[in-house]
Amino acid sequence: MRSERDKMLAGELYDPSDADLVAGRLRARRLCQRLNALPAGSTEGHAELLAALFGQPVDTYVTPPFQCDYGVNIEFGSGVYFNFGCVVLDVAAVRIGHRVLLAPGVHIYAASHPMSVARRRSGLELGLPVTIGDDVWVGGGTVICPGVTIGAGSVIGAGSVVTRDIPPGVFAAGNPCRVLRAIDDDE
């Protein structure tokens, strides 16, 4: 029989009240609390907390406050920067490429719920992976929804709600987010 964690990571309906999943969320919450309690401007202990939270050393800077569900389901390239107030609901894989810039208040949601009322009432949830390509800049207050891929080199305008895939090398913005134009390499 498959574990609830296995179902969760496979994008299937799973029971979030499973003891193993609850323990994983509590672990991440405690580590986020420690990260968020670091003195302003302090780097002492930052790398160690991030390695514990994400399950491996990362070349990432996270400006507190930061919240995530599990941490260990987030994969990073090098040179990633999270500004203030970012949230990642990583019930499925969240893949973030190299040199990605996340402005203040960016929320990445891999978590979802069934559309059917009857299924929602069951308490079961599901998740869909989110992928952000290399060299993406995500503007402040953006929400990235479950199952979305943002192509390399793209820029997402502040306040956008990204509900579908965005191709590489474009500027996209709005609610719902849509491609507005290609990015010129001289910009």
Protein Blocks (a to p, Z undefined) as FASTA:
>chain_A
ZZfklmmmnopacdfkbmklmmmmmmmmmmmmmmmmpcghiaghklmmmmmmnopacddd
dddddddfklmmpccdehiacdehiacddfbccdddehiacdehiacdfbdcdfblklmm
nopacdddddddehiacdehiacdehiacdehiacdehiacfbdcdehiacedjddddfb
dcdfkZZ
